[in-house]
Amino acid sequence: MSLEKILEKINKEYKSKTDEIEANLNNKLSSIENETKNEIQKIKDDIAIKFEAEAMDLKKRAEIEASIYRKNILLVEKQNKINIVFQKVQDKFVHMEKTEYQKLIKQMIYSHLKELEKGTVEIFISSSDKDKINNEYIDILNAELKNKNIFLKPGPEYAKISGGFILKKDDMEINESWDMLFRVWKKEFEIEVAQVLFKGV
């Protein structure tokens, strides 16, 4: 075989081998590209699903928080209305007509006679009650209490209360101020007041 024939054969074989390698390389690159595209799409799909789930979770949490906020606002509004009701009633006690007020104070003092027993009892009042529970009124009460050996003595200073009175004897203290009474009454009757105020709400 001549040299020219040999070279031609080698060239054909080289070209065939090169074409085969190139084809294999192209197939490999195409396969890698497809796999990469699929992987990228899978990542995108996973991110989209995760984002959607997080978005739904955020929306649900926002709705729950908004609902709790609305309920809290409603509770505050209801509590304010209840407080206003009790404050209005307390104001009526504070501004009660003098004769009626003195009658009520007398009944309240007499309800504690067994606790007071005998002796001197200090009575502390609010500065706003100085014209209602004055020395003249206390003298009248003392005249009635004389046969029970109880003597009411005005306290040395005014009590920091809105009205009513505080009795002190030795280590005993009886707080019948409107402030104390309405705190007790509020705890006792708040639910009933709320049921009346917000019936059907």
C-alpha positions as CSV (number, residue, x, y, z in Angstrom):
1,M,0.0,0.0,0.0
2,S,1.3,3.3,-1.0
3,L,2.1,6.1,1.5
4,E,-0.7,8.2,0.1
5,K,-3.2,5.4,0.8
6,I,-1.9,4.9,4.3
7,L,-2.2,8.6,5.1
8,E,-5.7,8.8,3.6
9,K,-6.8,5.8,5.8
10,I,-5.3,7.4,8.9
11,N,-7.1,10.6,8.1
12,K,-10.4,8.9,7.7
13,E,-10.0,6.9,10.9
14,Y,-9.0,10.1,12.8
15,K,-11.9,12.0,11.4
16,S,-14.3,9.2,12.3
17,K,-12.9,9.0,15.8
18,T,-13.0,12.8,16.2
19,D,-16.6,12.8,15.0
20,E,-17.5,10.1,17.5
21,I,-15.8,11.9,20.4
22,E,-17.5,15.2,19.4
23,A,-20.9,13.4,19.2
24,N,-20.4,11.8,22.5
25,L,-19.3,15.1,24.0
26,N,-22.3,16.9,22.6
27,N,-24.6,14.2,23.9
28,K,-22.9,14.5,27.3
29,L,-23.2,18.3,27.3
30,S,-26.9,18.0,26.2
31,S,-27.5,15.5,29.0
32,I,-25.8,17.7,31.6
33,E,-27.7,20.8,30.3
34,N,-31.0,18.9,30.6
35,E,-30.2,17.6,34.1
36,T,-29.1,21.2,35.1
37,K,-32.4,22.6,33.7
38,N,-34.4,20.0,35.5
39,E,-32.4,20.6,38.8
40,I,-32.9,24.4,38.4
41,Q,-36.6,23.9,37.8
42,K,-36.9,21.5,40.8
43,I,-35.2,24.2,42.9
44,K,-37.5,26.8,41.6
45,D,-40.5,24.6,42.3
46,D,-39.3,23.8,45.8
47,I,-38.7,27.5,46.5
48,A,-42.2,28.4,45.1
49,I,-43.8,25.7,47.3
50,K,-41.9,26.9,50.3
51,F,-42.6,30.5,49.6
52,E,-46.3,29.8,49.2
53,A,-46.4,27.8,52.4
54,E,-44.6,30.6,54.3
55,A,-46.9,33.2,52.7
56,M,-50.0,31.2,53.9
57,D,-48.5,30.8,57.3
58,L,-47.8,34.5,57.5
59,K,-51.3,35.3,56.4
60,K,-52.8,32.9,58.9
61,R,-50.7,34.4,61.7
62,A,-51.6,37.9,60.7
63,E,-55.3,37.0,60.7
64,I,-55.0,35.4,64.2
65,E,-53.1,38.4,65.5
66,A,-55.7,40.8,64.0
67,S,-58.4,38.8,65.6
68,I,-56.7,38.8,69.0
69,Y,-56.1,42.6,68.7
70,R,-59.8,43.2,67.9
71,K,-60.9,41.1,70.9
72,N,-58.5,42.9,73.2
73,I,-59.8,46.3,71.9
74,L,-63.3,45.1,72.5
75,L,-62.5,43.9,76.0
76,V,-60.9,47.2,76.8
77,E,-63.9,49.1,75.5
78,K,-66.2,46.8,77.6
79,Q,-64.1,47.3,80.7
80,N,-64.1,51.0,80.2
81,K,-67.9,51.0,80.0
82,I,-68.2,48.9,83.1
83,N,-65.8,51.3,85.0
84,I,-67.9,54.2,83.9
85,V,-71.1,52.6,85.3
86,F,-69.5,52.0,88.7
87,Q,-67.9,55.5,88.7
88,K,-71.3,57.1,88.0
89,V,-72.9,55.1,90.9
90,Q,-70.0,56.1,93.2
91,D,-70.4,59.7,92.2
92,K,-74.0,59.5,93.2
93,F,-72.9,58.4,96.7
94,V,-70.3,61.2,96.9
95,H,-72.9,63.9,95.9
96,M,-75.8,62.5,97.9
97,E,-78.0,65.1,99.6
98,K,-76.8,65.8,103.2
99,T,-79.7,64.4,105.2
100,E,-79.8,61.2,103.2
101,Y,-76.0,60.9,103.4
102,Q,-76.0,61.3,107.1
103,K,-78.7,58.7,107.5
104,L,-76.7,56.2,105.4
105,I,-73.5,56.9,107.4
106,K,-75.4,56.3,110.6
107,Q,-76.7,53.0,109.4
108,M,-73.2,51.9,108.3
109,I,-71.7,52.9,111.7
110,Y,-74.4,51.1,113.6
111,S,-73.7,47.9,111.6
112,H,-70.3,47.7,113.3
113,L,-71.4,48.3,116.9
114,K,-70.7,44.7,117.9
115,E,-67.1,44.9,116.5
116,L,-66.5,48.3,118.2
117,E,-67.9,47.1,121.6
118,K,-67.0,49.9,124.1
119,G,-64.6,52.8,124.2
120,T,-63.3,55.7,122.0
121,V,-63.4,55.2,118.2
122,E,-61.6,57.5,115.8
123,I,-63.6,58.3,112.7
124,F,-61.7,59.5,109.6
125,I,-63.6,61.2,106.8
126,S,-62.8,62.8,103.4
127,S,-62.2,66.5,103.3
128,S,-65.1,66.7,100.8
129,D,-67.4,65.4,103.6
130,K,-66.5,68.0,106.2
131,D,-69.9,69.7,105.9
132,K,-71.9,66.5,106.0
133,I,-70.0,64.6,108.7
134,N,-69.2,67.6,110.8
135,N,-68.7,67.9,114.6
136,E,-72.4,68.7,115.1
137,Y,-73.4,65.5,113.4
138,I,-70.8,63.4,115.3
139,D,-72.1,64.9,118.6
140,I,-75.6,63.8,117.7
141,L,-74.3,60.2,117.0
142,N,-72.4,60.3,120.3
143,A,-75.6,61.2,122.2
144,E,-77.3,58.2,120.7
145,L,-74.3,55.9,121.3
146,K,-73.8,57.0,124.9
147,N,-75.9,54.1,126.3
148,K,-73.6,51.7,124.4
149,N,-70.5,53.4,125.9
150,I,-69.1,54.2,122.5
151,F,-67.6,57.6,121.8
152,L,-66.8,58.8,118.2
153,K,-63.8,61.0,118.0
154,P,-62.9,62.9,114.8
155,G,-59.5,61.8,113.4
156,P,-56.6,64.2,113.5
157,E,-56.5,64.5,109.7
158,Y,-58.7,63.9,106.7
159,A,-58.4,60.5,105.0
160,K,-57.5,60.2,101.4
161,I,-60.8,58.8,100.3
162,S,-63.7,60.1,98.1
163,G,-66.3,59.6,100.8
164,G,-67.6,57.3,103.5
165,F,-65.5,56.8,106.5
166,I,-62.7,54.8,108.2
167,L,-63.1,53.7,111.9
168,K,-60.0,53.0,114.0
169,K,-59.9,51.6,117.5
170,D,-56.7,50.2,119.0
171,D,-55.3,47.8,116.3
172,M,-58.7,47.5,114.6
173,E,-59.6,49.4,111.4
174,I,-62.9,49.3,109.6
175,N,-62.7,50.8,106.1
176,E,-66.2,51.9,104.8
177,S,-64.9,54.4,102.3
178,W,-66.6,54.5,98.9
179,D,-63.3,53.6,97.3
180,M,-63.0,50.4,99.2
181,L,-66.7,49.5,99.0
182,F,-66.8,50.0,95.3
183,R,-63.7,47.9,94.7
184,V,-65.5,45.1,96.6
185,W,-68.8,45.6,94.9
186,K,-67.1,45.8,91.4
187,K,-65.6,42.4,92.0
188,E,-68.9,41.0,93.2
189,F,-71.2,42.5,90.6
190,E,-69.0,43.1,87.5
191,I,-70.2,40.0,85.7
192,E,-73.9,40.9,86.3
193,V,-73.3,44.5,85.1
194,A,-71.5,43.2,82.0
195,Q,-74.4,40.8,81.2
196,V,-76.8,43.7,81.4
197,L,-74.7,46.1,79.4
198,F,-73.7,43.7,76.7
199,K,-76.7,41.5,76.4
200,G,-77.0,40.2,72.9
201,V,-73.5,41.5,71.9
